[in-house]
Amino acid sequence: MKTHKRRQITKGMTFLSILCLMCLIVFTRCEDKPANTTEESSVPAASTDTEFDIVILNGRVMDPETNFDGLRNVGVLDGKIALITEESISGKETIDATGQVVAPGFIDFHNHIANTPFGQRIALRDGVTTPLEMEAGGYPIDMWYKQLEGRSQTNYGATVSTAGIREKVAHPDYNTNSGSFVMDITNADTESNPDLQFATLLATPEQLEEMRQMFIEGVEQGGLGIGGLPGYMTNGTKSEETIMWQQVAGKYGLAVYIHGRFSSQMPPTSGILGTQEFLASLGIYGGGLYVHHVHQQTLDLTPAVLDLIEDAQNKGMKVLAEIYPYYQGQTIVSADYLKPETYVRNMGRDYGDLLEISNMNPLTKERYEEMVNTTPQAQVIFGGISEKGMLSALADPRTVVGSDAPPLVIPETGKSAMDFDVPFESVSGHPRAAGTHAKVLKLVREKELMPLMLAISKMTLMQANWLEENGAKVMSQKGRLQVGKDADITIFNPETVTDNSTFKQGALPSTGIPYVVVNGTVVVKDSKVLEGVYPGKAIKNDLVKQ
């Protein structure tokens, strides 16, 4: 990894000015109240005599923005963190956090099932308080949000879906009743009638203009950006269309969130080229660019693309790369990048690296072709980057963590796991849906992969800062453990936290995360998600009053 460049000190600054500045920095860092920084008007007045709604006692409070790390008591009042103190406090509900880390609630930009009760349940067990659907997105976006209003256990939000819009334009008979294209193509019970024309549509100028207006409508309804999936429509999405995505995003100060066009480490279609395609439009039209699971597109070329992204950042471009802690992925069997000419030559894999989720058996050439022809929407596991390459990218301080939580399947029925009370052990699918964040924390403990504070930052502050700078200032209240911020809190045991999900039992919940608080309400208590508790709030862009 290349050496990070230092910022130059302004030439006109005198030696005395520099000395004064250094003294100020030292004084600020030595002050023992970094986690109490707040705008006093935004938080209820609180003292040690206050009766709090919740008190969290004797925990190791870790705040990635201030780097604060110390034993403290935390008082929660009216949905906010109201006090962080060494002194005794009391409240209506008490959580003993002895031996536990008290961290900001985890934020996940890449969750395809957090609009379902079951998806929220396993996300909460993994410490996630704000799982967002940023890659595939939703459309119509107002329908997507309406489905969760008043019935969400987590905070929720989505981008405007390129896949949903393309399917509607190409196939007018497609009528979603959820606003979720992912749900529609993986769950036959939606009766929305998709037929995957989104993947092959070559839009006419008239259709491009129609789509532009649909994107604008979605953004004006609160969509958090544009969710782009060129990796699933490699031969359909024209450059004129991807340029248009960035034009819309830039106009409104939002970002495009991409699954890059190519998964390859070979010319002429390397994964780096898929990132460069969007960097060009970003440089011209502004906004931001978020690259989902870049390691699965660039494979052994991942260090080079991370250097490229850093250079873009140093030129003033807003771009960020995401990694999940697995070298295997999950997708539909008909995905463009699994075609033999791509998967074998460009990714260095073969049919035997594909696993059929319903039975977890490796595919053969004959079985692959049969599935593509008869059940193109069926889910498979695929091998991508090497494990060593994944771990290196995950530890890189320039990347953030995302789960890419996919739909999970109940093999006994063949249906997606959606209901709250689906037994964890009855479900198959990629373990990243249930175990991503706990696995990162386990890797910190067992492999010393990175400092714990950096791991927490990669799952909280970095995402909050990104969205705050890309059109959703409401996120300034998330991702921190500070007085005045929203009481989204994850409590975990750094000595025992672990993922338990496997490819055969993809929904086994993480353990070692006994409490999760969302907007000041306990949602996970004693490692159990409380049913019927819905404190989650919508996360929308700044165009919509919240």
Phi, psi and omega in degrees: 000134186289155180292134181286140183281140178271146176288140180280141177281136181307132188299327185281357182286128181280165179299322180295321179297318179297316181297318179296319180297317179297320180296320179297317180297315180298316180299316181297318182289331181281337178300134187267032181227035185296327184281356180259005178298130184198160165272111190302330183290344186267000185224143178301144177298132184216146175219181180293345178273351182293141170270109184276161173292317178222138168239136178246113191254142168064026180268161175272096183284126180232120179240113186289341180284318180263352186067018179290137181210100182196164179282123183211165169256142183238130176251129181248131182216130177053042175080001182241157169282113189258338181200139172230117192210159172272347184276166181288139175220163180220162181200180180292328178227134184242132175243121176274110183256025179303128180079003183249155170269134175254108189237163171299150176299140183289146180241129183234116181279357195224067182232116184270356184233012181283000172265015176237150179302319181292318179299320178293323182299313181285332176294316179297320177296340177264009175087008186269121178260340182225080175271123185243150179258086187259333183280301181277330175069193179222153173196132356295139188292326178294326176293318181302312180292320183300327181299334186253351184300121178076003182221030181246130178280340179242166167294153187213152178183164183206157169276176174273128191277121172292323181294315180297318179293316180297320180297319181293320180291319182283332190221080186304339179285353175288119182227093180291148172243013180232340186079007183241108179294323178300315178297320183295322184273348181250354183225105184298339183292346180289338179052037183267349172069044173282151175225021173067023175292343178305329187285336188241356181302124170256097191292137173283166175306321180293320179291323177299318179292323176299316179295319178305314181293327177292321176295316180300316178302314180295320178295318181290344174270359175115359179307141189277007181150202178245123179266108188253133183236051181298338177295341178258355180220050186305315185263007180252318186284117178280158176299325178301328181285314180296326175298317180299321178304313183289328176300314180294313181299313181298320180301323184258008179070029181248181181241158169261135182246115192242145157260106190307155187297326186237140168248096191193149172239021181233147174287158004268004186241060181288157177298329178298320180300324178297328176283318179301325180306318183274330176300324179299312180293323178300316181296332183271316191254352177077196189083208180228168177221121179246124185256107181289147176027059185300332183294335179274348173266322186259345172053237183291350179269006185303316178303323180292320181288329176292324173296317178300316180295320178297318178297322177296319178298319180292343174269005178093007180273141180267103182213143184212144182247144182244148177227143166248153191276046178217149176262354173260151176240179175222138180198184175278148187296336182271008180305140182307317187285355176263000175299139187309318182296337177267309187296321183280304185288311190273336181249352176071028182239180180214178182305322182295346177273001176257132180241132178280120188299325185298333180223357179061026175272144175296146179278156167250171177303316182295317181291321177301311182295323178296316181294318179300322182279331187250323181225066186297344180267000181296145184271142176223156171264139178226150175275138180235245180297162174289156179298319179299317179295321179297314182297322178296316180292324180295321182282343183300126183294352180271356184247160174243169182261135171220152187268327192053046181298114184265169171301139178251152189244140171267101186305327183296328182247341184079004182262161177290146176280113184232324186284151183304318190266016175299128180299132182305318187286353183268004192243140175245158178146182183294131183293348182295336180298323185254339193239001189306306189286322175295325179295320177301315180294325176294319178297325176298316182287312190275327183247000185048046187296326179196165175298148182300320181297322178295318179299317179296317179300320180293345182247003185218281189297318184296322176291317180298315178299318181300310182291325177300323181275352182234047165099007180222080184296342177303336181286354173295343179267357182249166171077009179229154173245080185219153175299134179096345180271162178301141180276065166262110191224134175242128181247123182221157178265111184294343181271344184231346185303132183202154171274148179237348184291147179228175179290336177273329177231081191285352183246010177299124189286155175293154177235165184087013176234079191284336183224139172223132181243131178240118180049043175082008178241131177290123180248328173245123181229125182052043178063026176233129177283125183282123182284142176079016178250119191231070180271001185296143179240151179289138171253114180234171181283173188289351178288341184250129178290135182235000000 
